[in-house]
Amino acid sequence: MLHPMITKAQQKLIRSLEQKKFREREGLFVAEGPKVVGDLMEAGFEAVMTFRTPDDMTEEELQRISFLQHPQGVLAVFKKPLQASAIELQTSKLMLALDGVQDPGNLGTIIRIADWFGIDEIVCSKDTADCWAPKVVQATMGSIARVHIIYGDLAELLDEAERKDVPVYGTLLDGRNIYEEELSEGGIIIMGNEGNGISPALRTRIKRKLFIPDFHQGRTADSLNVAIATAITCSEFRRRGSGGQPRHPSGKAPA
């Protein structure tokens, strides 16, 4: 059986999409694996190129264009969605805001966490990692198809939240025990940079500071990974009953 060869131009284009400047110029991003590609297609994302083994190419050809150490048999190039022009703030809706999250794995995991806990909108500061980077898309395991991600000025967002009386929460070392504080049904939860936490300009705008306590009696970790802290925080908000019925009533555990 003969396999059609991927052209050099296609290979060059796909490899260039590892860099943000080319993703922005071309308006494209790469997704890999049947789960991620399938979820994006189901959500209505437009694929401009799709390659599968063994139908479209050999394993060796896929390896040359894949960003994974172990390619998963399918790679697709999708059109990036248009960014929403405005953010709708609601007191009954829970939203995440990411302030300078840099690690692609953390960002991808946070998007997946948001999807699991029924949070369908994340607002990112302009210095947060690009959600359309191959490593981020892969780490979301398809959740990027269901969570809307917007990049913008978080200070302006929080100022608008104050005007509209939308609660703003942030995890800070000088915060109050999250397990003892009253949590609202909706609002904005801010998570900060891996090394520096939430920036000083945003800290002054946070009226409801939360702290995730450690339970070790002696020596313990200095801090929590931002994705883990996000999961704990979202879980506690939903545990209070603000999220309605779980989307997985069968008790299916996350993969």
C-alpha positions in Angstrom: 0.0 0.0 0.0 1.4 3.4 -1.0 1.2 6.3 1.5 0.8 9.9 0.3 3.8 12.0 1.4 3.2 15.1 3.4 4.7 18.1 1.5 7.7 20.0 2.7 5.5 23.1 2.8 3.0 21.4 5.1 5.7 20.1 7.3 7.3 23.5 7.6 4.0 25.1 8.4 3.1 22.6 11.1 6.5 22.8 12.8 6.4 26.7 12.7 3.1 26.5 14.8 5.2 25.7 17.8 6.0 29.4 18.0 3.3 31.9 19.1 4.2 34.5 16.4 3.5 32.0 13.6 0.2 30.8 15.3 -0.9 34.4 15.5 0.2 35.2 11.9 -1.5 32.1 10.4 -4.4 32.0 12.8 -3.8 28.2 13.3 -2.9 25.8 16.1 -2.0 22.1 16.3 -3.8 19.3 18.2 -2.8 15.7 18.5 -4.4 12.4 19.5 -7.9 11.0 18.8 -9.4 12.4 22.1 -8.2 16.0 21.6 -8.8 16.2 17.9 -12.2 14.5 18.2 -13.3 16.9 21.0 -12.3 19.9 18.9 -14.1 18.6 15.9 -17.2 17.8 17.9 -17.2 21.3 19.3 -17.2 22.8 15.8 -13.6 23.8 15.4 -12.5 23.9 11.7 -9.7 21.6 10.8 -7.6 22.7 7.8 -5.4 19.7 7.7 -5.7 16.2 9.3 -3.2 13.4 9.2 -3.8 9.8 10.4 -1.7 6.7 10.4 -1.8 4.4 8.5 -4.4 6.0 6.2 -2.7 9.3 5.4 1.0 8.8 6.3 3.5 6.4 7.9 4.5 6.5 11.5 7.9 7.9 10.5 6.2 10.8 8.6 3.9 11.5 11.6 6.9 11.5 13.9 8.5 14.3 11.9 5.6 16.7 12.4 4.5 15.6 15.8 5.2 17.6 19.0 4.9 14.5 21.1 7.6 12.1 22.1 5.1 9.3 21.3 2.7 10.4 18.6 -0.9 9.2 19.0 -1.8 8.3 15.5 -3.6 11.6 14.5 -2.6 15.2 14.1 -4.7 18.1 13.0 -4.3 21.8 12.3 -7.2 23.9 13.3 -8.3 27.5 12.8 -8.0 29.5 16.0 -11.3 30.9 17.2 -12.0 34.6 17.3 -11.5 36.1 20.7 -14.7 37.4 22.4 -14.9 41.2 22.3 -16.4 41.5 25.8 -16.5 39.6 29.1 -19.9 39.2 30.7 -19.8 39.4 34.4 -22.5 37.7 36.5 -22.8 37.3 40.2 -24.2 33.8 39.7 -21.4 32.6 37.5 -18.0 31.3 38.6 -15.0 32.4 36.5 -11.2 31.9 36.7 -8.7 34.7 36.1 -5.0 33.7 35.6 -2.3 36.2 36.4 0.9 35.4 34.7 0.7 31.6 34.7 3.7 30.6 32.6 4.1 26.9 32.5 2.2 25.3 29.6 1.5 22.1 31.6 0.0 24.2 34.4 -2.2 26.2 32.0 -3.4 23.1 30.2 -4.2 21.4 33.5 -6.1 24.4 34.8 -8.2 24.5 31.6 -9.0 20.8 32.2 -9.8 21.5 35.9 -12.2 24.4 34.9 -14.0 22.0 32.4 -14.4 19.4 35.1 -15.9 21.8 37.6 -18.2 23.4 35.1 -16.3 26.7 34.8 -16.6 27.6 31.1 -14.7 30.9 31.0 -11.1 31.8 31.9 -9.7 35.3 31.6 -5.9 35.4 31.2 -3.5 38.3 31.7 -1.5 39.1 28.6 1.7 37.6 30.1 0.0 34.2 30.7 1.2 31.4 28.4 -0.6 31.1 25.1 -3.4 28.6 25.4 -3.0 27.5 21.7 0.6 26.3 22.2 0.9 22.6 21.3 1.9 21.6 24.9 -1.1 23.5 26.4 -3.6 22.1 24.0 -2.3 18.6 24.7 -2.4 19.0 28.5 -6.1 20.1 28.3 -7.0 16.6 27.0 -9.8 18.1 24.9 -11.1 20.5 27.5 -9.9 23.5 25.4 -12.8 22.7 23.1 -15.3 23.5 25.9 -13.7 26.3 27.9 -13.7 29.9 26.5 -10.3 31.6 27.1 -9.9 35.3 26.8 -6.7 37.4 27.1 -7.0 40.9 28.5 -6.3 43.5 31.2 -7.1 41.8 34.6 -7.0 45.1 36.4 -9.8 46.5 34.3 -11.7 43.3 34.8 -11.5 43.6 38.6 -12.4 47.3 38.5 -15.5 46.4 36.5 -16.3 43.6 38.9 -16.2 46.0 41.8 -18.6 48.4 40.0 -21.0 45.5 39.3 -20.6 44.1 42.9 -19.1 40.8 41.5 -17.1 39.0 44.3 -13.4 38.7 43.6 -11.4 36.0 45.4 -7.7 35.3 45.4 -5.4 32.7 47.0 -2.9 34.6 49.1 -0.6 33.8 52.1 -2.4 36.5 54.2 -5.8 35.1 53.3 -8.4 33.5 55.5 -8.9 29.7 55.7 -10.8 28.7 52.6 -12.6 25.9 54.6 -14.0 28.4 57.0 -14.8 31.4 54.8 -18.2 32.0 53.2 -18.0 31.5 49.5 -20.5 33.0 47.0 -22.2 31.1 44.2 -20.4 33.1 41.6 -17.5 35.5 41.2 -14.0 35.6 40.0 -11.2 33.4 41.4 -7.7 34.7 40.6 -4.7 32.4 40.5 -1.2 33.8 40.3 2.2 33.2 38.8 4.1 30.0 39.7 6.9 31.9 41.4 5.5 35.3 42.4 1.9 34.6 43.0 -0.7 37.3 42.3 0.8 40.6 41.1 0.8 43.6 43.6 -1.5 45.6 41.3 -4.2 42.9 41.5 -3.7 42.1 45.2 -5.0 45.5 46.2 -8.2 44.8 44.2 -8.9 41.5 46.0 -11.5 42.0 48.7 -11.9 38.3 49.6 -8.5 36.7 50.3 -8.3 33.0 50.7 -5.7 30.7 52.0 -5.4 26.9 51.6 -4.0 25.7 54.9 -1.5 22.9 55.3 -2.2 20.1 57.7 1.3 18.9 58.4 2.4 19.4 62.0 6.1 19.7 61.2 8.1 20.5 58.1 6.0 20.8 55.0 6.1 22.0 51.4 6.7 25.7 50.9 3.7 26.1 48.5 1.3 24.3 46.3 1.6 24.0 42.5 -0.8 26.6 40.9 -2.8 23.9 39.1 -3.3 21.9 42.3 -4.3 25.0 44.2 -6.8 25.8 41.5 -8.3 22.3 41.7 -8.6 22.6 45.5 -10.2 26.0 45.3 -12.7 25.1 42.6 -13.6 21.9 44.4 -14.4 23.8 47.6 -16.6 26.3 45.8 -18.5 23.5 44.1 -18.6 21.4 47.3 -20.7 24.2 48.9 -23.4 23.4 46.4 -22.9 26.4 44.1 -22.4 24.3 41.0 -25.7 22.4 40.8 -25.7 18.7 40.0 -22.4 17.1 39.0 -22.0 16.5 35.3 -20.8 12.9 36.1 -23.5 11.5 38.4 -22.3 8.0 37.7 -19.2 8.8 39.8 -16.8 8.4 36.9 -13.3 9.5 37.9 -11.2 11.8 35.8 -8.7 10.0 33.5 
